[in-house]
Amino acid sequence: MDFKLSQFNIFAQCRKYKIPLWQCPQFLFTVMGLFIMISSIVFYAIGERYIFDPRMVALVVILVAIILLIIAFIITHSFENLAEANRMKTEFVNIVSHQLRAPLTNLRWATQFLLSKEFQDSDQSEKLDYFDIIKENGNRMEGLIDDLLTITRLKEGKLDSKRSSFALEDLIEEVMNEYKPFFEANNIKVDFSPAKDLPKSFASYPLIRIVLENLIGNAVNYSQGAKKIDIGLKCQKDRIIFTIKDRGMGIPQEDQKYIFEKFFRAKNAVRTEVLGTGLGLFIVKLILDGMNGKIWFSSKVGKGSVFNFSLAIKN
């Protein structure tokens, strides 16, 4: 209810776009609405004087009001698109600069040490630590750029969203095989238990692959010493349900409502310095919304998280 009422708060909407009042789409629409009302009254007064049939007067006034309303809607909608694009551009620049600042600072610091005399005098293990810092922060920036490009391509429709029929269990096995070195490096066992005789899913194969990569990658990254991840697959009515359960750090209750927002990361993830861009789950939800899928989860701090998503099956 609060959300609906906020749409009528012109000043709040204008503040969201961070533009002057006279450039704000909602303000312009209000002004045009007043103009339409005044125009309707003027046309009614003129029509009443020169047109003797009151029904004709009413018809003319209604037609003029409808035409002006359509024009007002088209103009304000165009302004709204421009304002939203400007807001997103500003948000993008601010967030990217913030996200890149830390790894760039670390890279500069590590590079300065590598060029210093102290580096020459340090032992081999310390030298390797600094090369690890460079590698880790390079990977962090690469991951951020890849995620941002994925979001941009998704919103512009440049990624393959053509739906087809495929076996989701085969795709899961394929992703798991590619992630096998990742599992071994983190000493994690993954148990995949699909139900028997599952129907085929009907979605975009490459986009659902991105969903699986993000969810499986998150389960490993946030396991924090837990040694097992369970993946399940079952059919329920006209949907196929994917489940992934980790036994890691979990998500604090107060953070759970924000978990699918762009660039959001839970407090405990930031505090324990688990690497991430805060874009993975945003991308997952963006893809599943476009596929008419659903995603939901449950989580307890210190106990782990269970993420589920559903897809339509091929009839």
N, C-alpha and C positions, 0 to 999 in steps of 0.2 A: 504493500500500500504506500509506503514511504517513497519507494522508487517511482511509482506512478505520479505522485504529487510533485516530486522533484522535477519532473519534465515541464511543469508549468512555472517553475522558478526561473525566470528569464535571466536574472543576474547570475545565478549559480551555473546555468548552462554556458553563459558567456565567459565566466571565469574558467570553465573547463577548457575552452579553446584558447584562452590567454590572448584575446584580441579585443580591440576597442568595442564599445557598445554598438556604435553605428555600423560596425562590420559583422556583428553577430547575427547568424541566421534566424534565431528565435526572436530577436528584437525586430529584425526586418519583417519577419512574418507578422508580428503583432502590429507594426506600423501599416503594413499592407492590408491587414484585416480591418483596421480603422478606416483606411482609405476606401475599402470596398463598402463598408457600412455607410460612409458619407456619400459615396458615389450612388449607392442604391437609393438613398433618400433624395438626392438631387434628381436622379432619373425619374423617381416616382413623382416628384413635384412637377417636373417638365411634362411627363406623360399625362398626369391628371389635368394639366392645362390644355394640352393640344390633342389628346386622344380621349374620345368620349366613352369608349368601352372600357370599364374598369378591369375586366378580365385581361384585356390586351395590355393594359398598363402593368398589371401584376406579372404577366408573362415576360414582358420586355425587361422589367427590373430583375426577375429571377435569372433570365438568360445572361444579362450583363454581369450580375453577381457571380454566376458560375464561371463565366469566361475569365473574369478578373481573378477569381480564386485559383483557377487552374494555372494562370500565368504566375501568380504569386507563389504557388507551390513549386513550380518548375524553377523559378529564380532562387528561392530560398533553399531548395534542395541542392542546387548547384553550389551555392555559397557554403552550405553545410559540408558538402564533399570536400571543397577547397579548405575549409577550416579544419576538418578532421585530418586531411592530409598534412596540413601545416603542423597540427598538434602532434601527429605521429612522427613527423620528421624531427621535431624538436625533442620529443621523448626518446627517439632512436639515438640521436647524437648524444644526449645527456647520459643515457644508460650505457651506450657503447664506450664512451670516454671513461665512465666510472669503472666498467668491467675490465677495460684494458689497462687502466692505470696501474693496478697492483702487479700484474705479470710483467709489464714493461719496466716498472721500477726494479723488480727482482732481477730481470735480465740485465739492466744497466749496472746494477750493483755487482752481479756476478761477473759481468764482462770487465768491469773496472778492476776487480780482484785478479782476474786472469792476466791482465796486462801489467799488474804491479809486481814489485820485487818480492813481496810476501809470497806470491804464488810460486815463484821459483824456489823459495826456501821451504815451502810446505811439503808434507809427506804425501805419498801417493793416494792414500785413502781420502785425505782432505781435498785433493785435486779432483778426485772422482765425484765427491759430494757436490762440488760447484758445477760440474758438467751435468749432474743429475738435476740441479736447480734449473739450468738452462733448458734441458730437455722437457722437464715438467711444465715450465711456464710457456714454452713454445707449443706444447700439446694443448695447454689451456686456451691459448689464443686461437689455435686452429679449430678447437671444438666450438668456441664462441662464434667464429666466422661461419663455420659449417651450419650451425643451428640457425643463425640469422639468415643465411642464404636459403635454407629449407623453408623458413617461415615466409620469406619474400616470394619464393616460387610457388608455395602453396596458395598464398593470397592472390597471386597473379594467374593462377591456373596453369603454371608452366611445368608442374610435375605430373607424371602419368596417373591420372585419376580414373582412367577407364576401368570399369568393373568387369570382372571375369569370374569364372567358377574355378576354384582350386581347393586342394586339401590343406587345411590350416596346419594339421599335424606334420605334414611334409615340410612346410615352410619353417615351423618351429625347429624341427630336426636340423634343417639347413643352417639356421642362425646359430643353434647350439654348437654345431660342428665348427663353425667359424670362430666362435667364442671359446672354444676348448682351451687354447693357450691362456686366455684371460682367466678362466676358472682355475686352471692349474697354478697360475702365478699367485692367485689369492687363496689357494688351498681350499677350494669350495667344491662340494659335490652337488650336482644338480640332478634331481630325480624328476623325470618327465613321465607322467602316467595318464595317457589319453584314454578315454572311453572307447569301447569297441564299436566298429561299424558306424563311424561318424559320417554325417552328410558333408558335402562340400560347402565351403563358404562362398559368398558372392560379394566381392569387394575388389578394391584395387590391390593387386599383388605387391607392387613396389611400395605403396604407402603403408600397407599393413606390416611389411617388413621393417619399415622405419619405426612403427609402433612397438614391435617386438624387440628390436635392438635397444630402444630407449628403456623399456620396462625391465628387460633382462640386465642391461647395463646398470640401471639404478639398483636393482636387487643385489648385485655384487658389490657395488660401490658403498652401499649403506649397510652391508652385513656386519662390518666392524668386528671381525673375529669369529662370527658365527660360521659354521662349516657346512651348512646345508640350505639349499633352496628347492622348493617343490613347485613344479609346474603341472597344472591339470587342464584338461580339455573335455568338455561334455556338451551334450545337446539338450536343450530345454525348449520345448514347443517348436517355434519357428526360428530359434536363435541358437547359435553356437557360442558357448561361454568359455573364455580363457581365464585362468587363474594363476597367479604367481605369488608365492608366499616366501618371505625371508624371515630370518630370526635376528634381525639387526637392531639398530638404535630406535626405530619407530619414529613417529611424527607427533609432536606435542599437540594436545587437544586444541589449544588456542590458535595453532598454525594451520589446522586441517582445512579450514574454509578458504584459505588462500592458495592451496597447494597447486592448483591448475592455472594460477595467474603467471603472467610473463615476468621472468627474472626473479620470481620469489623463491627463497630457500629457507627452510625451517631453521630456527635458532640453533638447535643442537647440531645440525649439519655444518653450519657456519663456524660454530664454536670448536668442533672437532676437526675443522679444516679438510672436510671431504671435498674433493675437487668436483666442480659442476658449474654450469652456466645459469641454472634456474630456468632453462628453456625446454628441457626434455618433456616434462609432463604437459606444458602448454602446447607443444607440437603434437603430442599424442592425442590430446583432447580435440585440437583443431582438425586432425585427420579423421578421428572417429565421428565427430559431429558431421563432417562432410560425407561420411559413409553411412549415415543414419545408424551409427553404432552408439553404444553407451559405455561409460566407464565409471566405476565406483571403487571405493576402497574402505578398509578398516585398519586401524593402527593403534598401538599402545607403546608408549615410551619404554624402551628396554626389552620389549617383547617382539618387536618386528612389525611388518606391514603385510597386508594382503591386498593386491590390486587385481581387479577383474574388468574385463571388457567383453561386450557381446557384439556379434555380427549376424547379419541375416544369412540364411542358408539358401542354397540354390534349390528352387522348387522343381 
